[in-house]
Amino acid sequence: NLENISLSTDGMEYHPLHPFLPEKCRVLFLGSFPPQRKRWCMDFYYPNFINDHWRIEGQIWFGDKNHFVDAERKCFKMNEIIAFLNEKGIAFFDTATAVNRLKDNASDAFLEIVEHTDIEALLKQMPKCKTIATTGEKATTEVCAYYMTESVPSPNHQLALKDGLTLYRLPSSSRAYPLSFDKKVEAYRRMFETVFT
């Protein structure tokens, strides 16, 4: 079970969720940091109801963008999501474990990272995982800095990191990102097809 471990000191926020690391993980999604709790509709990753991550996954895996959506309660079906991710082997965490939020919003541009995630420590718990997927510029830049790569992939591109580990940069699932839902679905689908075939 996930539990709220968020603490705040002098404006600093610690990550409010434990890493979600299925034993047979094949791909690790790394974002930047969760939005403020007032924007959550569930206690899990991508908790903002107007973020399309779970609609994208619903469309790809079930042919229905509302597969994980509880329209009546305006939230996502967290238990179904967790069961699905455990079955498929899809992990989630973020590239920051503590941040200062410089403005009262969810924008990556106003996140100051105080503590960086030890990505290798996560991967050691999932020996079958050879793919990291990032869903935004800040997360991608953080992963590239962690692995000291000379280049940062643009959206819809990949980069070899080390020892067979590959980084896929996906378009953000935020509706603020200027790309159609269908094109985001196709980008995520290509990554999943590469990982799971």
Secondary structure, DSSP 8 states (H G I E B T S, - for coil): -------EETTEEE-SS--B--TT--EEEEES----GGG-SSSSSS--TT--HHHHHHHHHHS-TTTTEETTTTEE-HHHHHHHHHHHTEEEEESEEEEEESSSS--GGGEEEEEE--HHHHHTT-TT--EEEE-SHHHHHHHHHHTT-S----TTEEEEEETTEEEEE----STTSSS-HHHHHHHHHHHHHHHH-
